[in-house]
Amino acid sequence: MSRTISAGKFPKIRIDAIDGDLSVVGWDAEEILIKADDDELSLQQNGEEVVLSCTDDVSLRLPREASLFVQRIGGNAALRSVTGNVEIKEIGSDLSIREAGSVAIDTVKSDFSLRGAKGNLYVKNAGGNVSIRDVEGSVTLDSVADDLAMRGARGNVTVNVGEDVIVYLEPKADGEYSIAAGDDILLVLKPTANVTLTMHGDEINVDWPGIENEEDVTERVLVLGDGTARITLHAGGDIRVTSDAEAGNSAQDFGNFAGLNFDWSGFGERISRQVEQATARAAKRAEEAARRIGRHAERQARRWRGNVKVDPWNWDLKPEGFPTPPSEPVAEEERMAILKMLAEKKITAEQAEQLLNALEGGK
């Protein structure tokens, strides 16, 4: 369903809740185009104020200078070319923003990417990785769970990051920059930078013309140029400061960020943890499916009289189909077969659930 409503050049859009994904694009028209399932959408309008919610996905086209308030999005959200103020309370998965005004966010539960903001950026909590480029105002990140890559922040910066940080800065005179990381920090500055650096870390390496490294120091204050800008670095791991503009793309210790586009192939341990967690979730779902199959088998067995001989299952794993369940009750051997095939990646946890539904629905 598509619906167009007139709301003026500066409408105020409030999204109370969207259970699915949200896509927002600013355009030059003074109308709002809404694409959503009409049965799932709730919409109210009072002049330039529009309030909506939906139990499914929503796509919006808004006047570019609209202001947007989002209470909750259950899935992913993507915003582009909305230059009014953007305020977001909760995004259930990933968030991507391109070309915005000022942005204030309470919670993004997964990854967050922003490129191009005319005002300030504030994020209270990001549950994944964060990528930021080209912010005209200040940047404040109270808590980033994983990694941060940042470039083109023209205002003051205050960030707290759980793991690694790569940041390219062009400090302004009298600017204040505070960067805290649970692991390593890589700071890239122009050779003409005028900053006073205060650094605390396990190991401090300064790759700078005319500057000698000091061995076995965990704290260091360094003045570059006239020192007018102030940068404070606190790292749970190592600190590296360099004037090499390519450092962020080649530093193995910090993974391969590939121009700040987040290629996380270098973070082997973290990926291993993610795989282990995904495997554990799949195994748990398979075990739950097995228990449900067992309960179904017990119900069936109570209906039978006498002893019944059960033959093995005949698995049909053609691309177009799923395993075909037998007409006899499911025995322990068959439950083990499900887990074995899941472990061998012959079926997925979703297929196990679908098989269970077929068993219970067809009896």
Secondary structure, DSSP 8 states (H G I E B T S, - for coil): -EEEEE--SS-EEEEEEESS-EEEEEESSSEEEEES-TTTEEEEEETTEEEEEESS-EEEEEETT-EEEES-BSS-EEEEEE-S-EEEEEESS-EEEEEES-EEEEEESS-EEEEEESS-EEEEEESS-EEEEEESS-EEEEEESS-EEEEEE-S-EEEEESS-EEEEE---TT-EEEEEESS-EEEEE-TT--EEEEEESSEEEEE-TT----TT-SEEEEEETT--EEEEEEESSEEEEE--TTHHHH-GGG---TTTT--GGG-HHHHHHHHHHHHHHHHHHHHHHHHHHHHHHHHHHHH--S------------TT------SS---HHHHHHHHHHHHTTSS-HHHHHHHHHHHHHH-
